[in-house]
Amino acid sequence: MSRLQDKVAFITGGASGMGEMMVKQFTAEGAKVIAADINTAALEEKWGGQDNIFTIKLNVTEDAEWEDAMKKAVDHFGKVDILVNNAGISTEKTVDQITIEDWRRLSDINSFGTFLGMKHASKYMKEAKKGAIVNISSYTALIGMGLNPYSASKGAVRAISKAAAAEYGHAGIRVNTVFPGVIQTPMVANLEESKAQLDILKKMTPLQRLGQPEDVGNAVLFLASDEASYITGAELVIDGGYSAR
Ligand SMILES: NC(=O)c1ccc[n+]([C@@H]2O[C@H](COP(=O)([O-])OP(=O)(O)OC[C@H]3O[C@@H](n4cnc5c(N)ncnc54)[C@H](O)[C@@H]3O)[C@@H](O)[C@H]2O)c1
């Protein structure tokens, strides 16, 4: 039997990078997937016309949009077993460069968006008395990497995930967090970080390579599946050993 047979998974940021990979990996393991993203054109281009994938426009910072998206997802596939809070944005700005608006935007999308996802999915999961949530933080939440709003927003994801695991466990809902290192997605390709800098990062990584979207997707798939049925509040670092040095 496939690892996600009969499961319905809601994946944010499902139009690019890791989210796109997870949509592929989850459907390959038998799940029906709701791919939610603010970028509707990319959603349609990638997933239009597939019966096992339902696309939804969602800005993760909007409470009302989450309520509507969850309802549409449940109306379409009958339930939501899994939520992956993956949508996010990054910045390379240092503390001297960031504006108040930058800080608020990063925090709004990366951490408040994750909170809203848990709030709205847990409503349905509580009724079902089961569910699995996987939140995407970052290795920058664990080590001193840039005094910027990105690290702060991902640190908040770590904290609220722990709190949610403690709070939702009684309702049968598991909440786990992954901490990717540098993963080769459009997010990284769009940074100005030069190839030389990425090469240095690679050399400093014990496993001597940068991460690929499937490295993260494999871990998320495991945590979302029933194979992880006694795992909640866990923190899984997926960085080739970078933060272990
Ligand atoms: N790539 C990395 O090196 C890396 C490392 C650690 C953590 N992460 C995290 O992994 C997640 C996925 O990153 P990625 O590298 O695949 O990035 P990506 O830019 O390829 O994809 C992010 C997706 O999120 C969507 N999105 C952005 N803002 C949104 C919003 N307000 N509402 C809904 N959707 C929105 C984008 O449209 C895009 O499709 C992010 O949370 C990111 O912070 C990435």
The ligand as an SDF file (V2000), in Angstrom:
LIG
                    3D

 44 48  0  0  0  0  0  0  0  0999 V2000
   15.3180   27.1450   -0.1360 N   0  0  0  0  0  0  0  0  0  0  0  0
   15.9610   27.1770    1.0240 C   0  0  0  0  0  0  0  0  0  0  0  0
   17.2110   27.1760    1.0910 O   0  0  0  0  0  0  0  0  0  0  0  0
   15.1910   27.1410    2.3200 C   0  0  0  0  0  0  0  0  0  0  0  0
   15.8740   26.8870    3.5010 C   0  0  0  0  0  0  0  0  0  0  0  0
   15.1790   26.8240    4.7120 C   0  0  0  0  0  0  0  0  0  0  0  0
   13.8040   27.0310    4.7110 C   0  0  0  0  0  0  0  0  0  0  0  0
   13.1540   27.3000    3.5550 N   0  0  0  0  0  0  0  0  0  0  0  0
   11.7110   27.5150    3.6130 C   0  0  0  0  0  0  0  0  0  0  0  0
   11.0660   26.5410    2.8240 O   0  0  0  0  0  0  0  0  0  0  0  0
    9.8240   27.0530    2.3400 C   0  0  0  0  0  0  0  0  0  0  0  0
    9.7330   26.8570    0.8320 C   0  0  0  0  0  0  0  0  0  0  0  0
   10.7870   27.6140    0.2360 O   0  0  0  0  0  0  0  0  0  0  0  0
   11.2750   27.4030   -1.2670 P   0  0  0  0  0  0  0  0  0  0  0  0
   12.7360   27.4740   -1.2300 O   0  0  0  0  0  0  0  0  0  0  0  0
   10.5920   26.2420   -1.8790 O   0  0  0  0  0  0  0  0  0  0  0  0
   10.7600   28.7850   -1.8940 O   0  0  0  0  0  0  0  0  0  0  0  0
   10.0590   29.1640   -3.2780 P   0  0  0  0  0  0  0  0  0  0  0  0
   10.2260   30.6320   -3.3830 O   0  0  0  0  0  0  0  0  0  0  0  0
   10.5430   28.2980   -4.3810 O   0  0  0  0  0  0  0  0  0  0  0  0
    8.5280   28.8110   -3.0020 O   0  0  0  0  0  0  0  0  0  0  0  0
    7.7670   29.5080   -2.0590 C   0  0  0  0  0  0  0  0  0  0  0  0
    6.3130   29.5080   -2.4920 C   0  0  0  0  0  0  0  0  0  0  0  0
    5.5560   30.2260   -1.4850 O   0  0  0  0  0  0  0  0  0  0  0  0
    4.6140   31.0440   -2.1570 C   0  0  0  0  0  0  0  0  0  0  0  0
    4.2140   32.1780   -1.3160 N   0  0  0  0  0  0  0  0  0  0  0  0
    4.9750   33.2540   -0.9690 C   0  0  0  0  0  0  0  0  0  0  0  0
    4.2400   34.1070   -0.2350 N   0  0  0  0  0  0  0  0  0  0  0  0
    3.0100   33.5570   -0.1060 C   0  0  0  0  0  0  0  0  0  0  0  0
    1.8270   33.9640    0.5580 C   0  0  0  0  0  0  0  0  0  0  0  0
    1.7430   35.1310    1.2050 N   0  0  0  0  0  0  0  0  0  0  0  0
    0.7410   33.1360    0.5140 N   0  0  0  0  0  0  0  0  0  0  0  0
    0.8130   31.9650   -0.1690 C   0  0  0  0  0  0  0  0  0  0  0  0
    1.8920   31.5370   -0.8220 N   0  0  0  0  0  0  0  0  0  0  0  0
    2.9890   32.3250   -0.7910 C   0  0  0  0  0  0  0  0  0  0  0  0
    5.3280   31.4920   -3.4200 C   0  0  0  0  0  0  0  0  0  0  0  0
    4.4100   31.9560   -4.4100 O   0  0  0  0  0  0  0  0  0  0  0  0
    6.0690   30.2310   -3.8260 C   0  0  0  0  0  0  0  0  0  0  0  0
    5.2850   29.4230   -4.6830 O   0  0  0  0  0  0  0  0  0  0  0  0
    9.7790   28.5110    2.7900 C   0  0  0  0  0  0  0  0  0  0  0  0
    9.0400   28.6150    3.9820 O   0  0  0  0  0  0  0  0  0  0  0  0
   11.2360   28.8310    3.0530 C   0  0  0  0  0  0  0  0  0  0  0  0
   11.4050   29.8890    3.9650 O   0  0  0  0  0  0  0  0  0  0  0  0
   13.8110   27.3740    2.3520 C   0  0  0  0  0  0  0  0  0  0  0  0
  1  2  1  0
  2  3  2  0
  2  4  1  0
  4  5  1  0
  4 44  2  0
  5  6  2  0
  6  7  1  0
  7  8  2  0
  8  9  1  0
  8 44  1  0
  9 10  1  0
  9 42  1  0
 10 11  1  0
 11 12  1  0
 11 40  1  0
 12 13  1  0
 13 14  1  0
 14 15  2  0
 14 16  1  0
 14 17  1  0
 17 18  1  0
 18 19  2  0
 18 20  1  0
 18 21  1  0
 21 22  1  0
 22 23  1  0
 23 24  1  0
 23 38  1  0
 24 25  1  0
 25 26  1  0
 25 36  1  0
 26 27  1  0
 26 35  1  0
 27 28  2  0
 28 29  1  0
 29 30  1  0
 29 35  2  0
 30 31  1  0
 30 32  2  0
 32 33  1  0
 33 34  2  0
 34 35  1  0
 36 37  1  0
 36 38  1  0
 38 39  1  0
 40 41  1  0
 40 42  1  0
 42 43  1  0
M  CHG  2   8   1  16  -1
M  END
$$$$
